[in-house]
Amino acid sequence: MSEHRYPPRERRRPAFLTALAITAGYALVELAGGFWTGSLALLGDAGHMFSDALALGLAAVAAHLALRPAGRRHSYGWARAEVIGALVNSMLMLAVVLALVVESVARLQAPRPVAAAEMMLIAFVGMLMNGTVAWILGRSELTLNVRAALLHVMGDLVSSFAALVAGAVILATGWLPIDSILSLVIAGLILVSTFKLLRDTLHVLMEGVPPALELSSIGQSLAQVPGVVSVHDLHVWSIAPDKVALSAHVELDDLQRWPAILAAAGALLHERYGIGHITLQPEVRSAPGASRTATSVIRLQRRNSGPESGIS
């Protein structure tokens, strides 16, 4: 049985608070501008930005919790706090998209006058603000949590661009439906990205095999370690997208060779597959009814600045 003495995982903390201040401040500007100009695109963008502010706040809290070390009640630490934060933000984004679609359809049925010039000015400034926030977040570690927050911001960036285009069309032709039509197009694009993020988030929560890894390949590699007879009950999952765990039963002929086999298997899994938390249970091949198992502990230090990898 291994002891939990792993140090807290060090990460670059995304500049959520700076992005939050910029987003919340300009959301108020766009909200006022949307009512002033009568632009649905601006009102939708303001709604997105308020949801972004909430998303950034949730992401900041989740990122802080994720740094907590393992303890008696949370043996893996709080790494999945960021995954849960991404899930909440994804659901929030779906709600925003639904509200935008409903309002867009209503506006198509009953178009309202729009102050196109003012709408373009506010949308242009909004693009600058959203671009700045996207740049700040893009420099951070792209965990699911950051991806979720960035999705909100990129949605607003594209919405601001749509508002700018809609304003130009209305100013040139007076065709009001373009505002709602572009809002629907942007809602569709955001919806696709949100579903992709939601899929990745649920995959982690369902403890699925990480997309970059192939379970059969890992099993075959383990079975080829000298001294290993067979491998079964192999499980690979993500504690968080950047923290992969593995457990398996390893059958061998001679238990005395286990320390060498364990070291070789651990090095293989870490170096070839990037798996950091490894639990292997040896099973000694013997006569029927007399099988023996044993548990050993060894620790490998990760090559990067991450935590110590446990191999049991």
N, C-alpha and C positions, 0 to 999 in steps of 0.2 A: 504494500500500500504506500503510495507516494505521498510526501508531505507537500503542502501548498506554501511554498516560500518564494513564489515568483514575484519579482518587483513590478510595480505599476507600469503598464505599457506607455511608452513615451510616444507622443504624436505631435505633429505640428497642429496647433489649434487654429482653425479657420477664423478669420477676422469677422466673426458674426456680429459683434456689437457695432463695429463701424458700418457694416452693411445695413444693419437694423436702423441706425440713426438716419442714414441717407434715405432709405426706403420709406420709413414712416413719415419723415418730413415732407418728401415730395408727394406722397400719397395724399396728404392734405391739400397740396397745391392742385393736383389733378382733380380731386373731388370738387373743389371749388370751381375749377376751370370747366369741368364737365357740366355742372349746373349752369354756369354762366353762358357757355356756348351752346348747350343743348346737345352735345355730342355723346352718343352711346359708346363710341369707341373710347373716349376719354373716361367716361364713367366706369366702363368695364376695366380699363387700365387701372383706374384708381382702386377699384375693388380688388384687382389682382395684387396691387401693391400693398394694400392693407393685409391681404392674406399672406403676402410675402413677409411682412413685418412679423406676423404671428408665426409663420414658418421659421423665420430666422431665430425668433425667440425660443421656439421649441428645439430647434437644432442646436442652439447654444447650450441649453440645459442638458440635452442628450449627450453632447460632446463632453461636457463637464462630468456627467455621471459615468461616462465610458472610461474615464481615467481612474476610477476607483479600483483599488487592487482586490484580488480574491480574498475571501474571508470565510468564516464558518458557515454563513447562510448562503453565500454566493460563491461557490468554489471556482467558477470560471471568471469571477469578477463581474463588471457591469458593461462589458463590451457590447452586449446586445441592446443597450439603451439607445444607441445610434440607429440600430435597425428598426426598433419600435418608433423612434422619432421619424424615420423615413416613411414608415407605414402610415402614421398619423398625418404627415404632410401630404402624402399621396391621396389619402381620402379627402383631405381638405381641398386639394386641387380639383378633384372630381366634382365637389360641391360648387366650386367657383365656375367651372366649365358649364355645369348644368344651369346655373343662374344666368350666365352670359347667353347661352343658347335660348333660354326662355325669353329673355328680354329682347334678343335680336329678332326672334320670330314676331314678337309683338310690335316692334318698330317697323318691320317689313309690312305688316298689315296696316299700320297707321304711322307713316313717316312724319317726323317733326323737323322744323327749321333748325339749321345748324350754322353757327358763326364759324365759317370755314377758316378764315385767316387766323383767328385766335386759337382755334383748334390745332392748326398746324404748328403754331409757335409752342404751345404747351406740349404737344407730342414730340417735337424736336428736342426740347429740354429733357423730356422724359426718356428719350433714347440715350441721351448723354448720361443721365443718372443711372439708368438700368445697365448701361454698358460699363460704367464704373464699378457698380456692385458686382456684376458678372466677372469682371477682371479680378476683383478682390477675392471672390469665392473660388475662381478658377485657379488661383495660386495656392490654394489649400489642398490638403490631402483629399482625394476624391473618394471618400467613403460613400455608402448609400445615403447617409445623413446629409452630406454636402451635396450629393447629386439631387436629392429631393429639394433642398433649398435653392440650388442653382436652376432646377426646372421651373420653379416659380418665377425666378428673376428672368430667365430666358423667355418665358411666356410673356412677361410684361414688356421685354425688349421688342419682341415681334409685334405685340399689340400696339406699342407706340409707333412702330414703323407703319402698321396698317392704318392707324389714325392719321398719320402724316400723308399717306397716299390717298385716303378717303377725303381728307380736307382739300387736297389738290384737285381731285376729280370734281368735288362739289363746287369749288371756287371756279373751275373752268367750265363746267357743264350744268351745274345746278341739280345733278342727279343724286337725290338724297339716299336711295336704297343702297348705294355703295358702302355706306357706313356699316349697315347691318350685315351685308353680304361678307365683307372682309372680316367682321367680328366672328361670323360663323366659320369661315375658313380657318381663322386662327384657333378657334375653339377645337376644331377637328385635329389640327396639328398638335395642340397641347394634349389632347385626349390620348393620342397615339403614344406620345412620350410618357405620359403618366401611367398608362397600362404597362409599358415596358418596365418602368421603375417598380411598379406594384408587383409585377411578376417576379422580378429579382429579389425584392424584399420578402415576399411570401416563400420563395424558394429557400432562403436562409432560415426563416422561422420554421419551415417544415423539415429542416435539417437534411435538405437534399445534397447530393454530391456536388461540389463546386463545379460550375460549367467548364472550367479549364482543365479539370481532371477526369480521367477515365478509370472507373472502378476496376474493370478487368485488367487493364494495363498495370495498375498498382499491385493487384493480386499476383499477377504473373511475375512481376519484378521481385516481390517478396519471396515467392516460391523458388526463385533462382539463387537466393542467397545460400552460399555453401553451408550445409548442415541442416537445411530446412527440408522436410519431407513434403509438407502440404500446408496450405493456409485456408482457413474457413472463418465464418462469422466476421467477415471484413466489413467495417463501416467507416465511411468518410463523410464528414459534415463540416459546416462552417459555424463556428461560434459567433464570428462576425466575418464579413467578406474577406478581410485580410488576416484572419486568424483561423487556420484550418486544423481540425483534430481527426485522429484516426484511432480505431481499436480493432484488434484482430486476435484470433487464436492461431498459434503457430505450432505445428506438429514437428517433432524432431526425434532422433533416435537416442541421442546421448545428452542428458541434462547438463553434464559437466561442460559441454561446449556452448551452453546458453549465453554466458557473458559475451563471448566473441560474436555469436550470432546476433545478439541484441544490439551490440555496438555497430555491426555492419548494417543491419536493417535500419537502425536509426539514422545513420549517415546517409544511406540510400534514400530514404523517404524525405529527409530534410533537404538534401542537395539536389535531388532530381525532381521532386514534386513540391518542394517548399512547404511541407507539413511540419508544423512546429510542436504540436501537442500529440504525443504518440503513446498509446497503451497497448502492449503486446503481452499476451498470456501464453506461456509455453505449455505444450502438452506432450508428454513423453510417450512414444509408441511402445506398448507393452502387451502382455497377454490379455485376452478379454477379461473384463471384470477387475483388472488391476491397473488401470490407467492412473497416472499421477500428473498433477499439475503443480506449477510453482510460479511464484511471482518475484520478479527482480526489479530493481530500480536503478536507473542511470540517468544522468543529466547531461545534456549537450548545450553549449552556449551558442546562441544564434550569432551569425556573422555580422548582422546589422546591429542597430542600437535597440532592437526590440527586446522582449522578455526572454528569460531562460526557458528553453524548451524541455518539457518533461516527457521522459520515455519510461513507461512502467512495464 
